[in-house]
Amino acid sequence: MAGTVFTPSLEGMKLVKSEEGHLLAKPFLEMCKNVLPVIEKLGSALTLVKSDIGGNITRLENKYSSDPSKYHLLYSMMKEELAAKKAKDSSSCTNGLLWLTRAMDFLVQMFCNLIEHAEWTMPQACSDAYSKTLKKWHGWVASTTFTAAMKLAPERKKFMEIIGEGGGDLNADIRNFCTMFPPILEENHKFLASVGMDDLKA
């Protein structure tokens, strides 16, 4: 069955929780990894986001791989760091999850914008998403760099054609992505807020 570039992520979203309703480390990271090919289609505009997401996924994957049974549940890595008072370290998995979640918030908002505002250009969709998600957490340098990069976003029609090349119902998949992903991200925010990490700035 032909699917869109979103299909692997959407399929992955169905597997991210245990029977008890806990987020599972490996399926969650695999699902996030499946979003990277979508970002690649934006070319140089989102190179920063892609490298940031990729780096945080790798950090969490390395921790998970060191003891898969111990870190089977996603938050087990963070709870260990919290107990050791290392959660706020810049290289911690807790910090990695925080920024991975925020980057995904940005992408969800960007695709929601494309569906909800048919008249918007790609830079408009990106800039609005940035101001609603990542901007408040970024310092001046990161914000300036990001804003400049988004101006390099491809023309909207071309971008939609590129991400729609695999067949399948692209608009339906984008809608599903924008509906199914936020509750998972919200769970991360609630956990991070419960441990005093959700309002950490860059």
LINVENCOR-V864357 format. One record per pair of residues at least 4 apart in sequence whose ideal C-beta (glycine too) atoms are under 7 Angstrom apart, sorted by the first residue. I is the first residue (numbers start at 0). J is the second residue. D is the distance in whole Angstrom. If there is no record, write none. Layout:
# LINVENCOR-V864357
I:J:D
I:J:D
This chain:
# LINVENCOR-V864357
1:165:6
1:166:4
1:167:6
2:6:3
2:165:6
2:167:5
3:163:7
3:165:5
3:167:4
3:169:5
3:172:4
4:36:6
4:37:5
4:40:7
4:162:5
4:165:6
5:9:6
5:37:7
5:172:4
5:173:7
5:176:5
6:10:6
6:167:6
6:172:7
7:11:6
7:33:4
8:12:7
8:30:6
8:33:4
8:34:5
8:176:7
9:172:6
9:175:6
9:176:6
9:179:7
11:15:7
11:26:6
11:29:6
11:30:3
11:33:6
12:30:6
12:179:5
12:180:7
12:183:7
14:26:4
15:22:6
15:23:6
15:26:5
15:27:5
15:30:6
15:183:6
16:20:6
16:21:6
16:22:6
16:23:7
17:21:5
17:23:6
21:72:5
22:27:5
22:72:7
22:73:4
22:74:7
22:186:6
23:27:6
23:71:7
23:72:6
23:73:6
24:28:6
24:63:5
24:70:5
24:71:6
24:72:6
24:73:4
25:29:6
25:63:6
26:30:6
27:31:7
27:73:5
28:32:6
28:56:6
28:59:6
28:60:6
28:63:7
29:33:7
31:52:7
31:56:6
31:99:6
31:103:7
32:56:6
34:38:7
34:106:6
35:39:6
35:49:6
35:52:7
35:53:6
37:162:6
38:45:5
38:48:6
38:49:5
39:49:7
40:158:7
40:161:5
40:162:5
41:45:4
41:152:6
41:153:7
41:158:7
42:151:7
42:153:6
43:151:5
44:125:7
44:148:6
44:149:6
44:151:4
44:152:4
45:49:6
46:50:6
46:148:7
47:51:6
47:144:7
47:145:6
47:148:6
48:52:6
48:102:6
48:105:7
49:53:6
50:54:6
51:55:7
51:98:6
51:102:6
52:56:6
52:99:6
52:102:5
53:57:6
54:58:6
55:59:7
55:95:4
55:98:5
55:99:4
56:60:6
56:99:7
57:61:6
58:62:7
58:92:6
58:95:4
59:63:6
59:76:7
59:92:5
59:95:5
59:96:7
60:64:6
61:65:7
62:70:6
62:76:5
62:92:5
63:67:6
63:70:5
66:70:6
67:71:6
69:75:7
70:75:5
70:76:5
71:75:7
74:78:6
74:190:6
75:79:7
76:80:7
76:92:4
77:81:6
77:86:6
77:92:6
77:93:4
77:96:6
78:82:6
79:83:7
80:85:5
80:86:4
80:91:5
80:92:6
80:93:5
81:86:5
81:194:6
85:91:6
86:91:5
86:93:4
86:194:7
86:196:6
87:91:7
88:94:7
89:94:6
91:95:7
92:96:6
93:97:7
93:196:6
94:98:7
95:99:6
96:100:6
96:187:6
97:101:7
97:191:6
97:196:6
97:199:6
98:102:6
99:103:7
100:104:6
100:184:5
100:187:4
100:188:7
101:105:7
101:132:6
101:133:6
101:136:6
102:106:7
103:107:6
103:180:7
103:184:6
104:108:6
104:132:4
104:184:6
105:109:6
105:128:5
105:129:6
105:132:4
105:133:5
106:110:6
107:111:6
107:176:7
107:177:6
107:180:5
107:181:6
108:112:6
108:128:4
108:131:5
108:132:5
109:113:7
109:124:5
109:125:6
109:128:4
110:114:7
110:173:5
110:176:6
110:177:6
111:115:6
111:177:5
112:116:5
112:119:6
112:124:4
112:127:6
112:128:6
113:124:5
113:173:7
114:170:7
114:173:5
114:174:6
114:177:7
116:124:7
119:123:4
119:124:5
120:155:6
121:125:6
121:152:4
121:153:6
121:154:7
121:155:5
121:158:6
122:126:6
122:149:6
122:150:6
122:152:5
123:127:6
124:128:6
125:129:6
125:149:4
125:152:5
126:130:6
126:149:6
127:131:6
128:132:6
129:133:5
129:134:5
129:145:6
129:149:7
130:134:5
133:137:6
134:142:6
136:200:5
136:201:6
137:141:4
137:142:4
137:145:7
137:201:5
138:142:7
138:201:5
139:143:6
140:144:6
141:145:6
141:201:6
142:146:6
143:147:6
144:148:6
145:149:7
153:157:5
153:158:5
154:158:7
155:159:6
156:160:6
157:161:6
158:162:6
159:163:6
162:169:7
163:169:4
167:172:6
168:172:6
169:173:6
170:174:6
171:175:6
172:176:6
173:177:6
174:178:6
175:179:6
176:180:6
180:184:6
181:185:6
182:186:7
184:188:7
185:189:6
186:190:7
187:191:6
188:192:6
188:197:5
189:193:6
190:194:7
191:196:4
191:197:4
192:197:4
